[in-house]
Each structure stands twice: as structure tokens, then as C-alpha cells.
Amino acid sequence: RPPDERDFRGCCKEFFWCLCDAEKGIARDELPFAMTTYNTLARPMLEQMLCWYIGVKTDFSLSCGKHNKYFKRLLPQEDYRAYVRTYTDGDYARFRQAIDAARALFRQTACQVGAALGLPYPREDEEGCARYLDWIRNTRVPKG
């Protein structure tokens, strides 16, 4: 089902706040915290937005499947490749690359979902997240 404005805005806010928390965990060399925050809080918001993106493209007539198992089939190939880049391992540099990939994919799909449904995209939340990530990356370098 399509999101209403409250659901859409909440998904965006949760995604950006959780990315900031994951980045804070990287900066503090707290890998378990960073990975758990990213994988259990931020990624589900990205996946929710991707489901809405698919819904907008299909008039909300298809299911993404349990645990989004149909993403490869339902997303355009380029978007699916971008989604795969959001996975990471324990290397902090690659983790940050995954965060950046997630941000880019989220922005792209959320802007399209918002435009299609007449919902305002919270650019100020994204910009605040970007400023925080830049600040923490430039002032705190993880040891690991």
C-alpha cells in the first residue's frame, strides 16, 4: 500500500538518523554497534523505500516477497546493483562506502516515490545527515 505523508516522512527520518548513529559507531571503533544499527535500523528503512518505489512503478500490485526476495526481479538492474553495494563487511572504509551507496539509493528512490505520490521529500533531514557524516569523518578516524 502507498505510504501517507507521516509514514513517508518517518521512514526518511529514521533512515538518516540511523545512518548518523552507524557512522558514530564507526568513528568510536564500535563495530558491533555500528553494524547492528546499520543492518537492523537503517537498512529496513531503505528496503521499505525500495518497496514503495516498486509499488509506485507497479501501481502497488506486486509484493516484494518475504524479506524482499524479489528485489532482483522487480528493481531495474542498475538499482539492484546499487542495492547490492549497500551490503558491507567489517572493514570501516568499505562500511562507509556502503553507507554512501545506501544514502544515494535512498535519495534517488525517495525523491521518485515522493514526487509520484505528492509527498514532500525532507531534503533538510538528508542535508543534516550529510553534514554530520562529513564532520565526523573529518574529525574522528576509527582505529580499526
C-alpha positions in Angstrom: 0.0 0.0 0.0 1.3 3.5 -0.6 2.6 5.5 2.3 0.8 8.5 3.7 2.9 11.6 4.4 3.5 10.6 8.0 4.8 7.1 7.0 7.0 8.5 4.3 8.5 11.3 6.5 9.0 8.8 9.3 10.9 6.4 7.1 13.1 9.2 5.8 13.9 10.5 9.3 14.6 7.0 10.7 16.9 6.2 7.8 19.0 9.4 8.2 19.2 9.3 12.0 20.3 5.7 12.0 23.0 6.3 9.4 24.3 9.0 11.7 24.4 6.6 14.6 26.1 3.9 12.5 28.7 6.4 11.5 29.2 7.5 15.1 29.8 3.8 15.9 32.5 3.6 13.2 34.2 6.7 14.5 34.3 5.3 18.0 35.6 1.9 16.8 32.4 0.2 18.0 31.9 -2.2 15.1 29.1 -4.3 16.7 27.0 -1.1 17.5 27.7 0.3 14.0 26.8 -2.9 12.2 23.7 -3.6 14.2 22.4 -0.1 13.8 23.0 -0.1 10.1 21.6 -3.6 9.5 18.6 -3.6 11.8 17.5 0.0 11.7 18.8 1.9 8.6 18.6 -0.9 6.0 15.0 -1.8 6.8 14.1 1.9 6.0 16.0 1.7 2.7 14.2 -1.6 1.9 10.8 0.0 2.8 11.5 2.8 0.5 12.5 0.4 -2.3 9.2 -1.5 -1.8 7.3 1.8 -2.1 9.4 2.6 -5.2 8.5 -0.7 -6.7 4.9 -0.1 -5.7 4.8 3.3 -7.4 6.1 1.6 -10.6 3.6 -1.2 -10.4 0.5 0.6 -9.0 1.1 -1.3 -5.8 0.0 -4.5 -7.4 3.1 -6.7 -6.6 4.7 -8.0 -3.4 8.4 -7.7 -2.9 8.3 -11.1 -1.3 9.3 -12.3 2.2 12.5 -10.5 3.2 12.3 -8.7 -0.2 13.4 -11.8 -2.1 12.1 -10.4 -5.4 14.1 -7.2 -5.4 16.4 -8.6 -8.1 13.5 -9.4 -10.3 11.5 -6.2 -9.6 14.1 -3.5 -9.4 15.7 -2.1 -12.5 19.1 -3.8 -13.0 21.0 -0.6 -12.2 19.0 0.0 -9.0 19.5 -3.6 -7.9 23.3 -3.3 -8.4 23.2 -0.1 -6.3 21.3 -2.0 -3.7 23.9 -4.8 -3.6 26.6 -2.1 -2.9 24.8 -1.3 0.3 26.0 -4.5 1.9 29.2 -4.4 3.9 31.7 -6.3 5.9 33.7 -5.3 9.0 36.2 -3.1 7.1 35.5 0.5 8.1 36.4 2.0 4.7 34.1 -0.4 2.9 31.4 0.2 5.5 31.5 3.9 4.8 31.2 3.1 1.1 28.1 1.0 1.8 26.6 3.9 3.8 27.3 6.3 0.9 25.7 3.8 -1.5 22.7 3.5 0.7 22.3 7.3 1.0 22.5 7.7 -2.7 20.0 4.9 -3.5 17.6 6.1 -0.7 17.7 9.7 -2.0 17.1 8.6 -5.6 14.1 6.3 -4.8 12.6 8.5 -2.1 12.6 11.5 -4.4 10.8 9.5 -7.0 8.3 8.0 -4.5 7.6 11.4 -3.0 7.1 13.0 -6.5 4.8 10.2 -7.6 2.6 10.4 -4.5 2.7 14.1 -4.0 4.7 13.8 -0.7 7.4 16.3 0.1 11.0 14.9 0.4 12.6 16.0 3.6 15.8 17.4 2.0 16.7 19.2 5.3 17.0 15.8 7.0 19.2 14.5 4.3 21.4 17.6 4.3 21.7 17.4 8.1 22.8 13.8 7.9 25.3 14.7 5.2 26.8 17.5 7.3 27.1 15.2 10.3 28.7 12.4 8.3 31.2 14.8 6.7 32.0 16.3 10.1 32.5 13.0 11.9 34.5 11.6 9.1 36.8 14.6 9.1 37.3 14.8 12.9 37.3 11.1 14.0 39.2 8.4 12.4 38.5 4.9 13.6 41.4 2.8 14.9 40.4 -0.4 13.3 
